Amino acid sequence: MTNNEILKALSIEQILASRVMYRGEEWVRLGFERCLRKETAAKKVAGSVFSYFQKAWLLPGNRKDLVAFLGYLGHEGEEGQLKEEVKVKVGAFIEWLRSRRYSENTVKTYSEALRTFLRFYWNKPISEISNQDLVSFNNSFIIENKLSASYQNQIVNAIKLFFDKIEGSKMRVDLVHRPKSAHVLPKVLSMDEVSRILNALENIKHKCMLSLIYSAGLRRSELLRMRIRDIDSERMQLFIHQSKGRKDRIVPLSETILMMLRSYYAEYHPVDYLFEGREGNQYSERSLALVLKRACKLAGIRRQVNLHMLRHSYATHLLESGTDLRFIQELLGHRSSRTTEIYTHVSQSSINRIVSPLDRLSLTITRNIKS
């Protein structure tokens, strides 16, 4: 569930969410009429504050805080019995998913989706929720709020699985009208832009993190979970454990990044995780995103850039340099070659080789001279 989708979901609770600057950073302002339930939920979010100037509650602004706020809203329902039922049922669903070895990302995504659905029918016992309720939820919440097709599939799949495995009842998801998935091309950076971003950082730790993502086409989670033992400097390889789809893979280790990592290690001396937080635990997603944001600002890049664009850029630049698409598929850990083929649509070298038929015509170009 993306931040925009979460903000739209807040409309169900008649909460106006907007982004504001506070203490020099971007926060989310929650605008709502006096309501003890909503105020209690806001108080429970770590780092939240009440601004007397804004006359509203403010959240730090990352996705986890917004998800936590929505979760607390669901746990503080107006009917105590229903509140407890939702809590127990969602808990049972999470246990079932984990017992079947679903990844933690899938467990989190499905449980959040289920909470959103059950919150929509907060005044109705779960046993009385019908297939028609699912259809109504799809039409009056997902479609009306223009939520993405991918989120729609996630929430419908989660609901179907929950009612089938936990409630023992069938939901006919074929009755739900699903839009065709949009064909969205990946956004990529030029090699010059990547160079400017990486050179803008003087902190060796920050430079190493972004450089490693780009040098090996890593996902954000893969970088943050990487441990020191995953680096094999003798064979010049990186070992990536149980990534998306619960797959291991090996990618080449760049000679440049190895030199950078040695300088970083000599200065920071990490113990377990390659990049540790302040308490020696895993480095946070929010902090990593802020590193990239600061680097782009220093590099003078004004367009919106996210961490996944470094991975997209890695794949596109490999393709432009002549690397076989099958190798790129293996390096990225894609199950299907169709997923990797999308980079052929954004490869500059491939596009530039195409000659317009207009250029093959013999045309006389005259200059329009004003009298």
N, C-alpha and C positions, 0 to 999 in steps of 0.2 A: 504494500500500500504506500503510494507516494505521498509526499507532504501535501500536494494539491488535492489529492483524493481525501486525505484526512481532514483538510480544511473544509471541503465540501460536505463531508460527513457530519461536521459540527453543526451544519444548518438544521439537521434533524432536531437538535436540542435548542434551536433558535439562539445560537451563539454566533456573533459576528467576529470573525478572526481576521486580523490584519497585521502586517509586518511594520514594526516601528524601530527606531534607533534608540538604544538605551545603554548607557555606560560605554558608548563607543562601538557597540555591537548590534547586530540585528536580532530582535526578539519578536515574539508573537503576542499581540495584544488580544485578550479575550473579552469581547464586549457582550454583556448580558445583564438583564434586570436582576435586582437583588433576589438571590436564590441560595438558600443554605446548602442544598445538595451540590450545586455547581461550585460554590465557594470552597466547600470541603474538599472536593476533587482537586481544585487548583492548588490548595494548600499542601496536598499530599505529594505533588510533583516536586522532586528534588531540584532546588535552585530557583523555584518560582518566587516571585515577589509581588506585593501589591503596590502599585505606583499611585500616590495621591495626585501627582501631576496629570497622569494619564486617566486617573479615576477608573482603573481596571487592573485585573490580574495579568501579569506578564510571565511567559514561559521562555526559557533560554532559546528555543526555536529549532532544535533538531527534531528529527522524526521520532526518536524514542520518547521524548518528553510529551509530544502530542499524542502518541499512542498510549502512553501511560495515563494521560488526562482522560482520554476516552474510556480507558479501562476502569478508572476510578468512578467515572460517571455511571458505568454499567453496574458496578459493585455497590453503588449507593442508590439503588432504585427506590421508588416511593413505596413499593410493596416489599417488605422484608422477606416474606416467604419466597416470592419470585426471585428476589435478589440472590438468596441462598441457593435456589434451584439452578440458576444460571451458573453460579460459581462452581457448584458441584459437577454439573454436566460438562462444562468446559474443561474442568480439571480431569474428568474421566476421559474426555476426548484426547487431551494432551497425553495422558498416560498410554492410551491405546496407540497413538501415533508413534510414541517413543518405543513401545514394545515391538512395533513392526519395523523399527530401525529407520524411520523417516528422518531426514536431516533436520537439524535444529532450525535452519532457515525455513523449511517447509512447515515444521511444527508451529513456529511463530506466525507465519503467514496465514495458515489455516485457522489457528485459534483466534487471531485478531479478526479474520473475516467472519468467523462464527459469532464472536461477540457483537460485531456490528449488526448482524442479522437479528440476533436475539434481543438486542437493545431496541431494534425497530418495533418489536412486539413485546415490549417490557410489561405490558398490562395483560398478557395472555399466557396461560400455562403452556409449557413446551409441548405437552401431550396433545394440546388442542390445535397446534400449528399445522396447517394443511398445505397441500400442494398449491392450492389457489393463493395462499399467503406468499409462497415463494414467487409465483407469477406476479402478484401485486407488488411485492418488494422490488422485483426486477424493473417493473414499469414505472413505479412511483418514486423509487429511490435511485437505482443505478442509471436508468435511461434518462430520467428527468434531470439528474445532476450531472449528466454527461461524463460519467466515469469511464475510464478506459476499458476496452474490450478485454485486455489481459486481467485487469482487476475483476471484471465481471466473471470471467472463467474461473478465477481463483475462488471467489466467494461461492459460486454455484457448486463447484467441485467439493469445497469444504462442507457445505450444507448437505449435499448428497451423501458424502461419506459419514458425516455425523449421524444423520437419521438412519442410515443403513446399519452401521456398526454399533452405535450406542443406543439408539431408540428402537431399533428393530423394525423400522417402517421404511417404505420406499418413497422417494421423491422422484417424480417424473421430470427430469431436467430437460427432456426433449420438448416440453411445453413452453420452456423459456425461450423467448426470441433472442438469439445472440447475433450481434452485428459481426460482419466480416472484420477480421483483424486488419489494421492499417499496415501498409507496407512502408515502414519508416527506415530510411537510410541512416547508417551510423554517422555521427558527426566526428570529423577527424581534424587534427592539427597538422599544419605543414611542418617539415623538418626544421625550418627556421624558427617557427613558433615554439616547438619543443625545446630547441637549443636555448632560446631566450628565457623560457620558464626555468629550466634547470640551472642556467648560469646566473639567474637573478638571486639564487639562494646562497648565502655565505655559510649558514649553519650546516655542517657536514652531515648531521643526522637527517635533517630535512631534505637535503640534496640527495642523499642515498635512497631515501624512501621513494621519492618520485622517480629517480633514475632507475631504480630496480623494477618498478611497475612498467616503465616504458621499455627497458632493456629485455624483459622476459614476457611481456604481454600479460601481466598478472591482474587478477581481479583484486579489488580492495581487500576482501576477506582473506585471500591467499597471502597477501603481504603481511597483514596484521597477525595471522596465525603462524607465520614462518618462524622456525626456531634455528638456532645457530647450527645444530647438527644437520640441518637440511642443505647446507652448503658443502659441496664436495669440490674443493679447490684443486685436487689432484686430477680428477676426471673432468673438471670445469663444467659441472652440472649443478642444477638446482632441483631438489626433490620436493614436489608439491603433494601433500597428503590429503586424501579424502576431500577433494574439492566438489564443485557442483556435480550432482549425479553420483556422489560417493566414489569418485574416480581418482586414482593416483596418476601422476604423470611426471615426466622428467623433461626439463628444458635446458638449453645451453646457458652457461654462465659467461657473461661478457667479461673480457679481460679488463676493460675500463672499470666496470662496476666492482670487480674483485679488488682493484687497487683502491677504489673509494671506500669499500667496506673495511679494508685493513686499516685505513686512516681513521675511519669511524670507530672501529673496535678499540684501537689504541687510546682513543679519547674517552669513550663512554663505558667500555667494559661490560656489555650486557651479559647476563647470566644464563637465561633460558630463551626467552623470546628474542629474536634478532633485534626488534625495535620495542623497547620497553617503555611503559608509562612511568609516572613519577614514583609509584609504589613498587616498581619492579614487575607489574602485571602487564597485560596486553595493552598496547597503545590504542587509544580510542579512535573511533571512526570520525567523530566530530573534530578532534585535533588534527587528524590527517587532512580532512577537507579544508580546514582553516590554513594549513600549510600551503595547499595548492592555491587557495584564494589569494593569499599574500604574495605568492610567487608570480601569479598572473598580474597582480596590481603593480609589482615592481618591474615586471617585464613590459608593461604598457599594453597588455592585451585586454581589450575592453569587452569582447564578446564573452558570453557565459561558458565557462569550462568546468567539466567535472572529471573525476578520477578515471571513469571508464573510458573517456576520450583518449587517454594515454594508451590504453589497451587497444582500442580501435586504430589508433595511429600506428602502433607497432605492427599490427597485421597489414594495414594498408601500405606502409613503407616497405615491408618485406615483399609484398606482392609487386610493388613498383620496381624493386631491385631485381626481380626475376625469380624469386623463390617459388617453388612449385606449391600450388594450392593445397595439395594433399599433406605436405609437410606443415603448412600453416595450420591446417585443421588439427594435426596432432599436437602442435605447440600450444594451441589455444585450448585444447581439451574439448573440442566440439564433437558431439556424438554423430551428427549428420554433416555431410559435406555441403548440404544446402545452406546450413547456417553460415559456413565460411564463405560461400560464393557471393554473399551480399557485398563483400569488400571489392568485388570486381566492378560494382556500380559506382564506387567512389574513388577508384584508383585513377589518379591524374594521368599517369603514363598511358593507361588503356584508353581513356577518354580522348587524350590529345592525339592519339594515333588515327583517330577517325577523321576522315576528310569530308567536309560537307560537299554534296553534289553541286552546290552553287559555285564552289571554287574550281570546278572542272569546266564550267561554261566560259565561253569567250564573251565577256561583257565589256562594253565601253563605259567607263565611269567619267562623267562630265561634271564639272564644277558649276554650280548655280551662281552666276554673277548678277548681282543686283544692279539695275540701271539707275 
